Amino acid sequence: MPDSFVRTPYGLLVFGLFLLFLGVAGTLTGEAWGRFGRVVYRAKEPGKFWRLVAALYLGGVCLIGYYLYKVYDISN
């Protein structure tokens, strides 16, 4: 493949934005999706809820950051 051809990993960006959306929606509504389709409520299980929301935010930011790293090649 020529060096000018850059294969853009749009899947990273889309999934990162999806995770950020889930984090924001969970923060605003007070309920977030847990493992195996289980819903975690902020009022009933605050520790689990905030860990889950923090993991969603962190995962989204990391995936978007990795996408930007791959696209703009800031390794130099």
C-alpha positions in Angstrom: 0.0 0.0 0.0 1.2 3.5 -0.7 2.2 5.7 2.3 -0.4 8.3 1.3 -3.2 5.8 1.8 -4.5 6.1 5.4 -7.0 3.6 6.6 -9.2 5.6 9.0 -10.5 3.5 11.9 -14.0 5.1 12.1 -15.2 2.2 14.3 -13.1 3.5 17.2 -14.6 7.0 16.8 -18.2 5.7 16.6 -17.9 3.3 19.5 -16.1 6.0 21.6 -18.9 8.4 20.9 -21.5 5.7 21.8 -19.8 5.1 25.1 -19.7 8.8 25.9 -23.4 9.0 25.0 -24.2 6.1 27.4 -22.2 7.8 30.1 -24.0 11.1 29.7 -27.4 9.5 29.4 -26.7 7.5 32.6 -25.6 10.5 34.5 -28.7 12.5 33.5 -31.3 9.8 34.0 -29.8 8.0 37.1 -29.8 4.6 35.5 -27.1 2.8 33.5 -26.8 -0.5 31.7 -24.8 -3.0 33.6 -23.5 -6.4 32.6 -25.9 -8.8 30.9 -28.5 -6.2 30.4 -29.0 -5.4 34.1 -29.9 -1.8 34.9 -28.0 -0.2 37.8 -29.9 2.7 39.5 -28.1 5.6 41.1 -30.4 5.7 44.2 -30.1 2.0 44.9 -26.5 1.2 44.2 -24.5 4.5 44.0 -21.0 2.9 44.2 -21.7 0.5 41.3 -23.5 3.2 39.3 -20.7 5.7 39.5 -18.0 3.1 38.7 -20.0 2.0 35.7 -20.5 5.6 34.5 -16.8 6.4 35.1 -15.8 3.3 33.0 -18.1 4.5 30.2 -16.6 7.9 30.2 -13.0 6.6 30.4 -13.6 4.1 27.6 -15.1 6.7 25.4 -12.3 9.2 25.9 -9.7 6.5 25.4 -11.2 5.3 22.2 -11.6 8.8 20.8 -8.1 9.6 21.8 -6.7 6.5 20.1 -8.7 7.4 17.0 -7.1 10.9 16.9 -3.7 9.4 17.5 -4.1 7.0 14.6 -5.6 9.6 12.2 -3.2 12.5 12.9 -0.1 10.4 13.6 1.2 12.5 16.5 3.8 9.9 17.4 6.7 12.1 16.1 
